Amino acid sequence: MKFKGVIILSLLILFFGGCSKQETIDRSVCGVVNPTADLPWLKEFTEKMQQGDYGDCSRCVMYLESYNSKDVLIVENFPDNCVLCQMRECDGSYLKFNNFDENQNFINSLKKDMIIWKYKQ
């Protein structure tokens, strides 16, 4: 009976001790680890969004996406759609599409799984 208790206790320790709640992924964005601090144009842009220089940005979210195998940054004013969104390349220039359909296909393929910046309440 004592042996069963030791086994159960060992299994519980392994089960709960071996799990981590969240893993941090060390991934560079646009060639840097902290893009909102290390990319001067992006630092200025996010500071202005936070201060309200571009209007009400209380629901703004910036995501990392990929376009033509390159990092691109998407800022959405309304997180559930891309009505007033900005699409920027790593150098700060606007992402350019060849036509409307290419633009719409890209918008429809957004994953929104890596947040780069979010308005701080």
Residue pairs with C-beta under 8 A, 6 or more apart in sequence:
26 33
27 114
29 35
29 64
29 71
29 73
29 114
29 116
30 39
30 42
30 71
30 73
30 90
31 90
32 38
32 39
35 42
35 73
35 116
36 42
36 43
36 46
36 116
36 117
37 43
39 90
39 92
41 91
41 92
42 73
42 92
45 92
46 62
46 117
48 54
49 57
49 60
49 75
49 117
49 119
50 57
50 119
50 120
57 77
57 119
58 119
58 121
59 77
59 78
59 79
59 119
60 75
60 76
60 77
60 117
60 118
60 119
61 75
61 76
61 79
61 112
61 115
61 117
61 118
61 119
62 73
62 74
62 75
62 76
62 115
62 116
62 117
62 118
63 73
63 74
63 76
63 110
63 111
63 112
63 113
63 114
63 115
63 116
64 71
64 72
64 73
64 74
64 114
64 115
64 116
65 71
65 72
65 73
65 74
65 110
65 111
65 112
66 72
67 95
67 106
70 89
70 90
71 90
72 87
72 88
72 89
72 90
72 95
73 87
73 88
73 89
73 90
73 116
74 82
74 85
74 86
74 87
74 88
74 110
74 112
75 85
75 86
75 88
75 117
76 82
76 84
76 85
77 83
77 84
77 85
78 84
79 112
82 107
82 110
85 107
86 94
87 94
87 95
87 106
88 94
88 95
89 95
97 103
97 106
